[in-house]
Amino acid sequence: MTAPLVLGIETSCDETGVGIVRGRELLANEIASSVDEHARFGGVVPEIASRAHLEAMEPLLQRACARAGIRLGDVDAVAVTSGPGLVGSLIVGVATGKALAAALGVPVFGVNHLAGHVVVDELQHGPLADPTVGMLVSGGHSSLLLLTDDTSTITPLGQTLDDAAGEAFDKVARLLGLPFPGGPWIDRVAVEGDRDAIDFPRGLAGERERYPYDFSFSGLKTAVARWVAARQAAGEPVPVADVAASVQEAIVDVLTDRMVAACRDHGVGEVVIGGGVAANSRLRALAQARCDAAGLRLRVPRPDLCTDNGAMVAALGARLAASGAEPSPLDFPTTSALEVTRRAW
């Protein structure tokens, strides 16, 4: 039996994504980003993001179908991000997904953006092991999850208590005068710096018993701000590359330490990292080194599958359709705070 052909739509933040998947085969993954329009504001402006989604949607649908060599009428199901994310942005995608499903007479799945970040790795590396530990790291989320029952059960193990990793990168980049979004710039500049130059704090390092798998990055941001301010007050230049490398090391050190601990404590031999920060070169390198040392199999999607994209939504929709999951009702809502334990409506 031929696997269902699923169209995925992602509009949770500042990237519009349309992906087409058949089973675990990726046929198209078209993305339009509005990040340049937000850069001068130093962060995402919801109204700008919503308008950008509206403008990009039709061209992306056409490009994705052309790339996949299909017509819209060939689609067996539509999947669309219903949360979490910016509500105005989500409405654009959900309205499009519902309209397409109704017009084509196919089921629609309102899916969880976060679960998509985990499942998308199957398009590159095949089925996930059961169980698997998943680490989600992005501008809005930093979480450790236990995935069981073929990912149908998602159990939260830990999360950030304040800033997410990507948010910390953005705030530090702003302190250093680097452009938005900060993560890619920190990664780029850090290559020229010494990651051992400054011993910035590791959040919750002394509270492992109380917070074994949780993260905290707000204290790191404050420490960097004070360090930079002290240099400037003394009339000394700020070594941007060294600060960037040291901050990056502090963040990825904590992330990978908790990740390996979660695998060890739960007897899990495989871990997958998803989300935009998973594209960070130092995170990928240190995660691989620590997994090798611990005898763990590490899975990280290629960078274009780490950031928000339609492929991850289509991949999750294809998994749901293949498993016989009940489609979402046409009146399913959008929500800025969809629980990570819920894969779809």
N, C-alpha and C positions, 0 to 999 in steps of 0.2 A: 504493500500500500504506500502510495506517495505521501511524504510528509506535507503538512499544510503549509501554504505560502502565506506568510504573515507580514503585514506592513506595520512598522513601529513609528510612533511620533513622540518626540521629546521636546518639551518647551518649559522646563521647570525654572530656568534662570535666564542666562544671557546667550545661550546657544540653541539654535533651532536645528533639530536633527530628524531626518527621515531615513529609516533603515528597512531593508527587505531581507527576510530570512526564510529559507526552506529547511526545516529541521534544525540542524546545526551548521548549515551552509550559509555563509554570508554572501548575499548577492549584490547589495548596495548599501552604502553608508554615507549619505550626503549631509554635510553640516554647514550652517551659516552662523557666524559669530557676530554679535554686536558689541564685543568687548572694546573696540576702538572708540565707539560712541560713548562708553562709560568712563574711559580712561581719564578724561579731563576732570571728572568729578571724584576720582579716587575710589570709586566703588560702583556697584550696579544700581542704576536708577530704574525702579520697577516700571514706570510708565514708558520709558524709552525701550526697555526690554520687550514689553507687550507689543508696542507698535512694530518693532523689528521682527517679531515672530509673524505678525500679520503680513508684512511685506515679503518675508522670505518663504512662507509656506507653499504657495502654489508653484513657484519655480523649483523648489526642492523636491516636491512630489513628482514633477515632470522629469527632473534630472535622475531621481532614484529609479523611476520606472524605466527610463532609457538605459541607465547603467545595468539594471537587472535584466533587460530585454523582455519586459512584460508590459501588459496593459493593466490599468487599475481594475478592470473587470476580471482579471485572473486571480485577484487576491482572495484567499479563503477566510481570513480573519484580520481584524485591525486591533492593534494594541496601542495604548496611549498612556503617558504618565499622568496619573491623577493626583500625585503628591509623593513626597513633600516638595515644596517649592514656593515660588512667588505666585500668589493666587491669580493675579491678573495675567501672568504668563501662562499658567496652567490652563486657564479658561480658553485661551486661543487654541491650544493643542487638543483639549478635550472636546471643544465644539467641533473642530475639524474631524476628529476621530469618530465622533458620534454621527456626524453628517455623512461621512464616507460609508460607515457601516450600514446606516439606514438606506442610503442610496444603492449600495451594492447588494443589500440583503444578506450580509454576513455578520457573524458575531463580533462583539467588541469587548476587549478586556481593558479595564481601567487598572493599571498596574503601579506598583511601588517603585519609584525611581531608585531607591537604595538597593532593593533586591536585584534590580537590573544590573547594577554595577558588579554584582557577584556573578550572576549567571552569564554575563557577556563573555567571560573567559572561556566558556565552553565552545564558543565559535572559533577559538584559536587552538585550545589545548585539549578539547574533548571533554567527556563527562567528568564532573567533580566526584571525588571520593565520598563515601558515606561512612563516617562523618568527616567534615571539613571545618576548619576554623577560617572565618572570613574577617578581614580587617578592611573597613571602609575609611578612607581618608580623603577629605575634600575641603572645600571652603566653608561648608556648613556642618560637616559631620566628621567625627572621629569615633569609631565604634569597633568593638570586637564581638563577633557573633559565632555561635556554634550552630552549624548547619547539619541537620540529620534528616533521615527519611527522604533521601534524594532531594534535599533542600526544601521539601514541603514544610518542614518545621525549622523555624529560625528562633534561636534562644539568645537573647542579649547577655553578654558576659561583662562587658565594660563599655564606658563611653567617656567623652570629655565632660568634665565638671564645669567648664567655662568656655574658653575659646577653642575652636576646632584648629587642627594643624594648618589648614590652608588659610584660615583667618589670621593665625599668628604670623605666617609668612607675609601676608598682605600688610599687616600693621608694622612689622619690622622693616619691610621694604619702604614704607612711607617714611619711617624714621631716618632711613639711609638715603632718602631722595631718589629712590628707584621707582620706575613707572608701575602702574597697575595693569594687570594683576601681578602681585609680588612674587608668587611662587616660582614661575619660570625665570624671573630676573635674579632672584636669590640663587637659584640653581646655577645659572649662567655665570654670575659674578664669583660664586664660591669656588669655582674651578681654579681661580688665580689666588685664592687665599689659603691660610693655614687653619685647618679645623681645630687644632689644639691651641691656638693663640690665646683664646679667652675661655675660661671655664665658667660658662653660663649654667644656671641651675637646671636640674632635671626635676620637673614637677612631680610631686608625690613620691619622690625617691625614698623618703624615710617613713612612708606609710603603706608599705606593701601588704601588711596584714589587713588593714582596714579597706584599702583600695587596690586589690591585687591586679586588676585589669583595667583600671580607669586612667584617664589622662587629665592633665591640667597644664595649660600653656599661657594663662594670663600672667603668672608670676615671671615667666621668661620674658614676655614682652616688656614688663615693667623694669626688669633687670637691664635689658638692652637700652631702654630709654634713659635710665639713670647713668649707665656707662657712657653712652654717647653724649649726654648732657655734661657729664664731668669732664670729658675730653674737650668739649667745646668751651666750657668755662675756663679751662686752663690754657686756652689758646692753642691747643694741639690738634693736628689733623686727625680725622676719623678714618682709620684703615678699613674702608668699606668692604674690601674683599675678605679680610680676616674676620670681620664681624659677621658677614654673610655666611662664611664657612663654619664659624663657631656656632652660630644660631642654628643653621641647618643640621649640624651634628647633634646638638642638644635635642632637637625635635625627633630626628630619625632614631637616635639612640633609645629614647623612651618608647617610641612606637614599636620598634623591633624587639626590645626587651620584653614588653608586655605580650606581644604576639607569640614569641617563643614560649613564654611562661604559660600562656593559655593552652597551647598545644600540649606541652609537657603535662600539665595538671589534669587535662581531660583525656589523655591517651590518644591524641589525634596525630596522625602522621603527615597530613597535608594541609597547607594553608594557601589561601588565595587573597591577594590584595587588590582592591578596586577603588575607584574614585580618582579625581583629578590629580591628587598629590602622589598617586601611585606612579605617575610619570616622572617623578623626581629621580634623578640619576643616582644620588647618594643613598636614598631610601632603597632603591632596587639593589644596589651593590651591597649595602650592609645587611639587608634582609637575606640576600643569597648567602653571604658569608656565615651568618648566624644559623640559618637553616641547615647549611652544609655541616656545620659543627655539631648541630643537634640531631642530625639524621632525619631531617624533615624535607619533604618535597615542597618547593615553593612554586606558585603559579602567579604570574603577573601578566595581564594583557599588554599587548603592544600599546604605545602611547596614545594612538588615535582612538583606541577603545577604552581608555581610562577616563578621558574627559567626557562630559555629557554628550550623548549621541543617540540616534534612533536605533542603531543596531542592538543596543542593550535592551531597549524596550521591546523590539521585535523578538529578540532571543527569549525573553521571559514570556512573551505572548505565545511563541511557538511551543515552549515547554508546557504552558498551561493548556493550549489547544490539544497537544499530543496526548496529554494525560487525561483528557476528557473532563477537564474542569468546567464548571458552570460559567458561562459568559456573564459579564456584568450587565445589570439592567441599564436601559438607556438613560435612566435618570440618576446614574451614579454621580456623586459630587466631586469637586476638587477640594483639596485640603492642604494647608501649609504644614501640617504636622501629622502626616500618616505614619502610624507606628511601623517600625522596621519589621515587626513580627508578622505583618499582614502583607502578603505578596500582591494581592489584588482585591478589588471590591467584589 
